[in-house]
């Protein structure tokens, strides 16, 4: 054994890495003002851009003006093919897919510009349009809706996405869902009473542009809810039963900055004055956290808060971000004893003088989460979302899915019911 081998053995126990899969967008451009680089990003992907945009954010964020100038100068054709109004529904995905399928996709690039709902709409519609045999296109809206349902998890025929969609470029205008880095799209159906995912590795965006300046126009309520969604995703992916040696460091590295930055970006939400350095740093931290939360959740899963959030959306129309915000402290509390060492490590990253005793540090982390929720003004009780006592059992029975399976403490309707009751 040579000297180098001796040096290695003397440096301590090597932690086991374990096995993992990692799926991420092949190209990510992050930074203030980088939206104007869109022509460079699409170069080689296609010649015509099909835009899916947020109803208000496309104009309010300044994206329309920037894109119009950049693409005109580069002589690239573009058109808006779909507009997102809220979290995508089966009907909206059907209409968007129908519009995209009517285009020549041989040289097309789909560009999604908006919040997580807009990006999910684009991912689902593009995937669906590419997986319909052109000889047998659905004839009307109802047939298109059935086709959407047939490609969702847990409902319909659960058909897979087999054919690669046209290249998709994701450009978020909020810092929250991390949808720009995930392989799924969450789709609800008020008429049929469900909220499910369309999922495939082929749905991961080909390229991502994260430009923090685009988030300035989002209202305070949206900024707070989406920010808490990102923070929830970081925390839940860190303690998920499927967390890996890659996803845990990613989540932990972004969390402290996000928790410090969120009050700043909420306070400056909607401002039209020149951006100050403090705000710019905070917005960059939140966008970075959102991106990493998407990468982490796509490769490790989530937990209780995200297991309940879809049911809250169905039952009372709660936005995904606000549903996660209400459930986050409860999720940490449920997992507190089992994951004391993990929560303690997150607290010590926030506060160097935190207790060396894991349970005490974990309790301090829970208190920090609760104070953050209060500071940014998100709902704290289920009743604030419109939940009534009579709805609790239904919520408990309809929560679950892939997210709940990642929760460190196994949950059943029976164990979840008192948790929900305590939040009324």
VOGU-3710 file (C-alpha; in Angstrom, 3 decimals, decimal comma):
1> xxxxxxxxxx> 0,000/0,000/0,000  1,529/3,321/-1,011  1,548/6,623/0,881  -1,453/7,971/-0,955  -3,545/4,998/0,168  -2,505/5,562/3,780  -3,463/9,221/3,531  -6,914/8,230/2,268  -7,604/5,786/5,088  -6,549/8,333/7,684
11> xxxxxxxxxx> -8,992/11,021/6,564  -11,960/9,386/8,286  -15,011/7,321/7,406  -16,305/7,836/3,878  -20,088/8,298/3,749  -21,878/5,918/1,424  -23,104/7,635/-1,743  -25,637/4,968/-2,708  -27,424/4,660/-6,035  -29,462/7,400/-7,669
21> xxxxxxxxxx> -30,938/8,634/-10,926  -30,692/12,288/-11,918  -32,848/13,983/-14,534  -32,320/17,693/-15,205  -32,786/20,094/-18,138  -29,757/19,860/-20,465  -29,290/23,645/-20,609  -29,915/26,199/-17,868  -29,155/29,911/-18,114  -29,550/31,787/-14,850
31> xxxxxxxxxx> -29,111/35,483/-14,207  -30,521/38,981/-14,274  -31,444/40,106/-17,790  -30,799/36,785/-19,521  -34,217/36,604/-21,199  -32,746/38,554/-24,111  -30,589/35,501/-24,839  -33,628/33,521/-26,032  -32,528/33,644/-29,714  -29,213/31,997/-28,750
41> xxxxxxxxxx> -31,020/29,374/-26,676  -33,359/28,287/-29,478  -30,595/28,280/-32,078  -30,329/24,703/-33,307  -33,587/23,631/-31,637  -35,964/24,957/-34,300  -36,959/27,859/-36,494  -40,482/28,776/-35,345  -41,479/29,541/-31,778  -44,889/28,573/-30,417
51> xxxxxxxxxx> -45,454/30,552/-27,226  -47,564/29,491/-24,250  -47,848/32,532/-21,990  -49,376/33,680/-18,719  -52,497/35,793/-19,116  -51,107/38,797/-17,243  -47,474/37,971/-16,502  -46,348/37,921/-20,138  -46,951/41,648/-20,471  -46,622/42,770/-16,838
61> xxxxxxxxxx> -43,201/41,148/-16,392  -41,835/42,894/-19,465  -41,267/39,556/-21,201  -43,355/40,460/-24,262  -41,350/43,625/-24,925  -37,973/41,934/-24,418  -38,841/38,879/-26,504  -40,405/40,843/-29,326  -37,271/42,964/-29,706  -34,811/40,064/-29,379
71> xxxxxxxxxx> -36,642/37,745/-31,787  -37,287/40,492/-34,342  -33,603/41,369/-34,402  -32,756/37,683/-34,851  -35,406/37,245/-37,593  -37,110/34,398/-35,714  -40,847/33,850/-36,265  -43,087/33,439/-33,250  -46,755/33,272/-32,326  -48,799/32,791/-29,157
81> xxxxxxxxxx> -50,679/29,490/-29,349  -52,094/29,279/-25,808  -52,657/31,485/-22,771  -52,738/30,227/-19,198  -55,376/31,689/-16,882  -54,795/29,647/-13,707  -53,607/26,207/-12,658  -54,140/24,073/-15,777  -57,334/22,091/-16,173  -58,104/19,184/-18,462
91> xxxxxxxxxx> -60,151/21,529/-20,648  -57,306/24,061/-20,950  -54,728/21,383/-21,756  -57,070/19,917/-24,370  -57,529/23,314/-26,048  -53,792/24,083/-25,961  -52,831/20,650/-27,287  -55,376/21,012/-30,061  -53,814/24,332/-31,067  -50,246/22,998/-30,996
101> xxxxxxxxxx> -51,187/19,848/-32,932  -52,565/22,042/-35,705  -49,087/23,508/-36,266  -46,231/22,062/-38,286  -44,067/20,690/-35,469  -41,145/19,616/-37,643  -39,184/22,809/-36,935  -41,118/24,175/-33,960  -39,926/25,074/-30,479  -42,495/25,522/-27,699
111> xxxxxxxxxx> -41,613/28,375/-25,334  -43,427/28,618/-21,990  -43,293/32,037/-20,310  -45,162/32,389/-17,032  -45,617/30,858/-13,614  -45,615/27,166/-12,845  -49,163/26,790/-14,167  -48,137/28,168/-17,562  -45,085/25,927/-17,772  -47,140/22,872/-16,779
121> xxxxxxxxxx> -49,745/23,751/-19,416  -47,048/23,957/-22,082  -45,361/20,720/-21,020  -48,611/18,762/-21,050  -49,990/20,271/-24,265  -46,750/19,806/-26,186  -46,395/16,204/-25,012  -49,977/15,402/-25,912  -49,772/17,042/-29,336  -46,741/14,928/-30,208
131> xxxxxxxxxx> -48,339/11,689/-29,033  -51,532/11,853/-31,080  -51,506/10,055/-34,413  -52,158/12,798/-36,962  -54,417/10,415/-38,865  -56,725/10,043/-35,891  -56,890/13,461/-34,282  -59,788/13,881/-31,824  -62,674/15,622/-33,549  -63,999/17,928/-30,837
141> xxxxxxxxxx> -63,201/19,382/-27,416  -64,790/16,497/-25,504  -62,693/13,968/-27,409  -59,551/15,998/-26,729  -60,407/16,079/-23,009  -60,776/12,292/-22,936  -57,361/12,069/-24,601  -55,873/14,257/-21,862  -57,422/12,120/-19,126  -56,117/8,957/-20,759
151> xxxxxxxxxx> -52,543/10,224/-20,355  -52,827/11,105/-16,634  -51,707/9,018/-13,666  -54,433/7,198/-11,759  -57,319/7,947/-14,123  -58,383/6,961/-17,627  -56,221/4,501/-19,548  -52,923/5,866/-18,167  -51,318/5,930/-21,598  -47,578/6,687/-21,603
161> xxxxxxxxxx> -45,838/9,532/-23,407  -43,841/7,595/-26,005  -42,888/10,224/-28,601  -40,640/13,154/-27,731  -42,498/16,491/-27,818  -41,063/19,420/-29,757  -38,216/21,065/-27,816  -39,553/23,133/-24,935  -37,902/26,195/-23,422  -39,202/27,127/-19,955
171> xxxxxxxxxx> -38,977/30,717/-18,695  -40,515/31,210/-15,204  -41,971/34,552/-14,127  -42,488/33,461/-10,510  -40,104/31,903/-8,004  -41,921/28,908/-6,620  -42,918/25,692/-8,332  -39,632/24,792/-10,001  -41,760/23,496/-12,907  -38,986/24,547/-15,272
181> xxxxxxxxxx> -36,923/21,597/-14,008  -39,504/18,836/-13,540  -40,773/15,960/-15,664  -44,473/16,300/-14,854  -47,428/18,619/-15,224  -50,174/18,831/-12,599  -53,629/19,031/-14,156  -56,975/19,373/-12,421  -60,487/18,602/-13,563  -63,238/20,358/-11,589
191> xxxxxxxxxx> -65,903/18,525/-13,577  -64,472/15,096/-12,811  -63,147/15,991/-9,363  -59,431/15,163/-9,523  -55,961/16,673/-9,683  -53,415/14,374/-11,315  -50,067/14,441/-13,104  -48,983/13,761/-16,646  -45,441/12,481/-16,243  -42,552/11,457/-18,451
201> xxxxxxxxxx> -38,794/12,088/-18,664  -39,543/13,312/-22,192  -41,415/16,264/-20,659  -38,334/17,791/-19,004  -37,696/21,136/-20,741  -34,839/21,099/-23,234  -33,642/24,497/-22,045  -34,389/26,871/-19,163  -33,894/30,612/-18,804  -34,250/31,872/-15,247
211> xxxxxxxxxx> -34,265/35,679/-15,270  -35,045/36,988/-11,761  -36,109/40,421/-13,029  -39,233/38,809/-14,519  -40,545/38,057/-11,001  -40,869/41,728/-9,958  -44,377/42,159/-11,365  -45,946/39,277/-9,422  -48,354/40,512/-6,683  -47,367/40,090/-3,044
221> xxxxxxxxxx> -49,876/37,290/-2,424  -48,602/35,295/-5,420  -44,986/35,991/-4,456  -45,556/34,759/-0,895  -47,472/31,626/-1,889  -45,091/30,621/-4,661  -42,098/31,290/-2,428  -43,510/29,072/0,308  -44,084/26,396/-2,312  -40,376/26,454/-3,190
231> xxxxxxxxxx> -39,395/26,365/0,478  -41,788/23,477/1,116  -40,272/21,587/-1,803  -36,750/22,119/-0,474  -37,679/20,934/3,021  -39,761/17,960/1,893  -37,234/16,771/-0,689  -34,510/17,003/1,978  -36,306/14,581/4,320  -38,095/12,502/1,665
241> xxxxxxxxxx> -37,759/8,753/1,961  -36,384/8,804/-1,593  -33,848/11,596/-0,974  -30,407/10,950/-2,422  -26,827/12,038/-1,922  -27,415/14,572/-4,719  -30,829/15,974/-3,839  -30,168/16,559/-0,131  -27,167/18,867/-0,660  -29,019/20,691/-3,440
251> xxxxxxxxxx> -32,018/21,332/-1,214  -29,973/22,317/1,823  -27,749/24,685/-0,155  -30,701/26,834/-1,270  -32,971/26,763/1,772  -31,296/29,272/4,098  -31,045/31,901/1,363  -34,679/31,382/0,384  -35,985/31,734/3,935  -34,081/35,006/4,364
261> xxxxxxxxxx> -34,998/36,313/0,911  -38,746/35,635/0,867  -39,795/38,528/3,174  -37,726/40,902/1,024  -39,307/39,887/-2,284  -42,808/39,944/-0,787  -42,230/43,456/0,547  -40,998/44,673/-2,855  -43,566/42,748/-4,937  -45,102/44,757/-7,759
271> xxxxxxxxxx> -42,637/47,628/-7,379  -42,007/49,714/-10,475  -39,122/51,784/-9,111  -35,500/50,920/-9,996  -34,409/47,690/-8,373  -32,020/48,043/-5,458  -29,102/45,729/-4,764  -30,801/44,202/-1,696  -33,905/43,308/-3,691  -31,887/41,995/-6,612
281> xxxxxxxxxx> -29,890/39,655/-4,370  -33,089/38,435/-2,709  -34,847/37,769/-6,026  -31,829/35,890/-7,333  -31,823/33,764/-4,155  -35,527/32,936/-4,515  -35,259/32,050/-8,198  -32,206/29,898/-7,494  -34,112/28,171/-4,686  -37,114/27,555/-6,931
291> xxxxxxxxxx> -34,942/26,031/-9,647  -33,082/23,760/-7,215  -36,350/22,771/-5,523  -37,644/21,598/-8,899  -34,504/19,560/-9,553  -34,634/18,096/-6,047  -38,308/17,137/-6,071  -38,079/15,652/-9,576  -35,375/13,299/-8,352  -36,374/12,610/-4,744
301> xxxxxxxxxx> -40,104/13,137/-4,242  -41,853/15,215/-1,594  -44,029/14,633/1,469  -47,152/15,360/3,479  -47,748/18,975/2,474  -47,701/18,152/-1,214  -49,715/15,022/-0,551  -52,592/17,128/0,796  -52,309/20,173/-1,479  -54,050/18,651/-4,550
311> xxxxxxxxxx> -57,057/17,620/-2,465  -57,305/21,147/-1,072  -57,261/22,489/-4,610  -60,142/20,227/-5,607  -62,201/20,739/-2,444  -62,062/24,509/-2,129  -60,109/25,886/-5,068  -57,067/26,712/-2,949  -53,996/27,703/-4,933  -51,206/25,155/-4,791
321> xxxxxxxxxx> -48,808/27,576/-3,100  -51,220/28,601/-0,345  -52,201/24,981/0,261  -48,539/24,056/0,729  -47,979/27,071/2,976  -50,807/26,038/5,311  -49,598/22,444/5,456  -45,836/23,026/5,791  -45,641/23,631/9,569  -47,926/20,652/10,178
331> xxxxxxxxxx> -45,757/18,461/7,948  -42,617/19,433/9,848  -44,404/18,792/13,150  -45,572/15,313/12,070  -42,054/14,318/11,059  -40,243/16,178/13,848  -39,132/13,270/16,041  -38,265/10,881/13,226  -36,349/13,516/11,255  -34,963/15,496/14,192
341> xxxxxxxxxx> -31,379/15,193/12,970  -32,310/16,411/9,467  -34,309/19,406/10,665  -31,568/20,154/13,192  -28,990/20,273/10,406  -31,169/22,724/8,451  -31,530/24,908/11,555  -27,776/24,915/12,128  -27,286/26,135/8,572  -29,579/29,050/9,442
351> xxxxxxxxxx> -28,158/29,733/12,892  -24,604/28,747/13,769  -25,336/28,917/17,504  -28,291/26,502/17,291  -28,510/23,775/19,917  -26,233/20,759/19,524  -29,158/18,661/20,766  -31,057/17,511/17,695  -34,613/17,642/19,024  -34,157/21,151/20,413
361> xxxxxxxxxx> -32,636/22,404/17,156  -35,415/20,718/15,171  -38,037/22,424/17,340  -36,297/25,749/16,682  -36,476/25,038/12,955  -40,227/24,421/13,191  -40,625/27,726/15,031  -38,573/29,451/12,306  -40,888/28,051/9,619  -43,987/29,228/11,492
371> xxxxxxxxxx> -42,572/32,725/11,954  -41,749/32,940/8,264  -45,321/31,997/7,329  -46,604/34,728/9,644  -44,115/37,271/8,322  -45,159/36,922/4,660  -48,890/36,785/5,405  -49,876/33,401/3,966  -52,984/31,636/5,354  -52,245/29,614/8,481
381> xxxxxxxxxx> -55,532/27,759/8,980  -57,493/25,493/6,648  -60,598/27,520/7,457  -58,937/30,497/5,746  -58,928/28,440/2,545  -62,629/27,665/2,900  -62,346/24,241/4,538  -65,240/23,291/6,827  -65,284/20,499/9,427  -67,508/18,362/7,233
391> xxxxxxxxxx> -64,800/18,304/4,535  -61,998/16,899/6,696  -62,725/13,209/6,170  -62,986/13,677/2,405  -59,654/15,534/2,388  -57,980/12,772/4,397  -59,293/10,072/2,070  -58,322/11,936/-1,106  -54,815/12,973/-0,049  -51,859/10,798/-0,940
401> xxxxxxxxxx> -50,261/9,871/-4,248  -46,565/9,911/-5,053  -45,914/12,886/-2,773  -47,371/11,305/0,358  -45,409/8,110/-0,258  -42,225/10,132/0,226  -43,209/11,362/3,697  -40,850/10,020/6,399  -43,778/9,051/8,669  -46,269/6,828/6,794
411> xxxxxxxxxx> -49,691/8,466/6,686  -53,147/6,954/6,340  -56,562/8,666/6,284  -56,881/7,746/9,957  -53,585/9,346/10,994  -54,039/12,324/8,677  -57,525/13,219/9,920  -56,452/14,614/13,335  -53,628/16,556/11,659  -56,138/18,270/9,385
421> xxxx> -58,598/18,834/12,237  -55,890/20,616/14,230  -55,524/23,132/11,382  -59,164/24,235/11,207
//
